């Protein structure tokens, strides 16, 4: 990150800042800046509030576009990435293409201990806990050309669709907070309602935005509410 931003600085461009929703590196940097540490820091999955998104099977989907913007992704690699995205989109369309009757999928569901309902699309079948994408591929002869890593990715996305949707909504809300910038010269001592500890921590860390301020140890939700109210005035 230091090398990337040094190069961007020399080119007169804005620095690259990875958010906590972008990558574990974003979590690490944000923790070190806002929380500090008195001992060697270790990045663990439990430190990331958006770890459903920060998975190894979607790292390229999360970061390739960012890498492309700062000149780290070659044309060859980017074309591979675009083909992968297209293949994923086409796979979803095939899984949602048509509905199958209980007669067509009933045997599989009974073997797997799933209750048989009305007509179901393959996409909805995969949402069932005991139904795997590999079962769907074998029985309905679809997506047989997909490599194993893509099968695993698609199955994860479908099975955890509801949880991922909720997390994406939360990320979107946090993105709005990130857009509420805090001036580097902000005088926290004049903000009425802020606790003394919060003033000291905010003055020491100098957060770039409301989202970063929320992660500072010693700054409470009540302090954030006071800060946001002050910013509206």
DOTIVO-300244 format. One record per residue (C-alpha): x negated, y negated, z; chain. Coordinates in steps of 0.02 Angstrom, whole numbers, m for minus. Layout:
        X        Y        Z   kette
        X        Y        Z       A
...
This chain:
        X        Y        Z   kette
        0        0        0       A
     m142     m118       41       A
     m221      m86     m129       A
      m56     m108     m222       A
      m18     m271     m135       A
     m194     m337     m158       A
     m176     m309     m345       A
       m3     m389     m347       A
      m70     m539     m251       A
     m209     m565     m378       A
      m78     m560     m516       A
       28     m689     m425       A
      171     m566     m399       A
      283     m529     m250       A
      217     m395     m131       A
      286     m219     m133       A
      382     m184       28       A
      454      m11       55       A
      605      m12      168       A
      649      119      298       A
      771      191      172       A
      641      204       33       A
      505      314      107       A
      423      378      266       A
      283      256      228       A
      411      118      247       A
      461      189      417       A
      278      200      471       A
      234       22      422       A
      393      m50      496       A
      366       42      661       A
      186      m18      675       A
      237     m197      639       A
      395     m209      744       A
      365      m86      885       A
      176      m82      901       A
       88       66      978       A
      m32       97     1121       A
      m83      268     1060       A
     m116      354      893       A
       41      343      788       A
      112      499      707       A
      250      487      579       A
      384      616      617       A
      551      647      535       A
      640      600      696       A
      575      421      679       A
      675      396      519       A
      860      356      538       A
      891      395      354       A
      805      564      347       A
      948      642      249       A
      889      531      107       A
      703      547      138       A
      683      724       74       A
      539      801      m22       A
      656      862     m160       A
      708      686     m208       A
      544      592     m182       A
      519      563     m368       A
      699      504     m389       A
      675      379     m247       A
      503      313     m290       A
      464      332     m476       A
      556      173     m528       A
      464       78     m391       A
      298      150     m447       A
      339      105     m627       A
      370      m78     m581       A
      199      m96     m500       A
      107       m5     m640       A
       71      161     m555       A
      177      274     m666       A
      116      315     m841       A
      230      325     m993       A
      211      515     m996       A
      260      535     m814       A
      403      412     m832       A
      474      505     m981       A
      471      667     m880       A
      564      575     m743       A
      697      511     m865       A
      722      686     m936       A
      745      754     m760       A
      876      622     m719       A
      969      660     m880       A
      965      847     m843       A
     1037      817     m669       A
     1177      708     m739       A
     1220      838     m871       A
     1222      975     m738       A
     1348      880     m633       A
     1460      858     m785       A
     1455     1045     m821       A
     1499     1086     m641       A
     1648      967     m648       A
     1700     1012     m825       A
     1845     1131     m791       A
     1944     1217     m655       A
     1942     1404     m625       A
     2089     1506     m562       A
     2084     1613     m403       A
     2082     1763     m518       A
     1915     1705     m589       A
     1827     1662     m427       A
     1928     1763     m299       A
     1810     1913     m293       A
     1659     1802     m255       A
     1751     1708     m118       A
     1811     1867      m34       A
     1635     1939      m36       A
     1567     1780       42       A
     1705     1764      172       A
     1782     1607       96       A
     1970     1578       84       A
     2044     1577      m91       A
     2140     1419     m136       A
     2213     1352     m298       A
     2112     1309     m453       A
     1937     1249     m411       A
     1796     1169     m508       A
     1622     1243     m490       A
     1567     1082     m406       A
     1696     1105     m268       A
     1655     1289     m248       A
     1475     1245     m205       A
     1538     1135      m62       A
     1595     1293       27       A
     1467     1343      161       A
     1442     1521       99       A
     1440     1488      m87       A
     1269     1458     m165       A
     1230     1380     m332       A
     1138     1540     m376       A
     1304     1634     m358       A
     1388     1511     m476       A
     1250     1525     m605       A
     1256     1715     m601       A
     1444     1737     m611       A
     1496     1591     m723       A
     1340     1587     m832       A
     1308     1399     m815       A
     1148     1301     m783       A
     1043     1456     m811       A
      910     1346     m892       A
      883     1243     m734       A
      717     1265     m643       A
      725     1320     m461       A
      678     1151     m387       A
      820     1065     m478       A
      943     1198     m424       A
      894     1171     m243       A
      910      982     m262       A
     1082      989     m343       A
     1147     1113     m215       A
     1087     1004      m71       A
     1165      848     m145       A
     1333      934     m169       A
     1341     1022       m1       A
     1294      866       97       A
     1388      745      m15       A
     1498      677      125       A
     1353      648      245       A
     1248      569      107       A
     1391      453       59       A
     1407      392      239       A
     1220      364      251       A
     1216      270       86       A
     1354      155      149       A
     1252      122      306       A
     1097       88      201       A
     1196      m35       94       A
     1250     m128      251       A
     1071     m134      312       A
     1013     m198      142       A
     1130     m347      165       A
     1048     m381      332       A
      876     m369      251       A
      930     m507      134       A
      958     m622      283       A
      782     m690      291       A
      709     m768      447       A
      596     m920      420       A
      414     m889      465       A
      418    m1051      564       A
      576    m1008      663       A
      571    m1081      839       A
      653     m945      944       A
      634    m1046     1104       A
      775    m1164     1052       A
      903    m1028     1018       A
     1026    m1029     1161       A
     1083     m857     1219       A
      924     m763     1175       A
      847     m673     1323       A
      670     m724     1372       A
      601     m552     1324       A
      685     m562     1153       A
      614     m735     1122       A
      440     m676     1166       A
      451     m520     1057       A
      524     m613      908       A
      393     m748      923       A
      254     m616      931       A
      314     m505      788       A
      386     m640      674       A
      509     m524      582       A
      542     m562      399       A
      728     m526      412       A
      871     m476      528       A
      849     m291      489       A
      668     m294      546       A
      715     m393      702       A
      838     m255      749       A
      696     m129      760       A
      590     m230      881       A
      576     m150     1052       A
      650     m268     1180       A
      772     m352     1060       A
      949     m295     1102       A
     1105     m292      990       A
     1168     m441     1090       A
     1010     m537     1045       A
     1037     m494      861       A
     1216     m558      871       A
     1153     m723      944       A
     1020     m734      809       A
     1144     m703      668       A
     1263     m833      741       A
     1121     m958      748       A
     1076     m922      566       A
     1255     m961      511       A
     1252    m1134      591       A
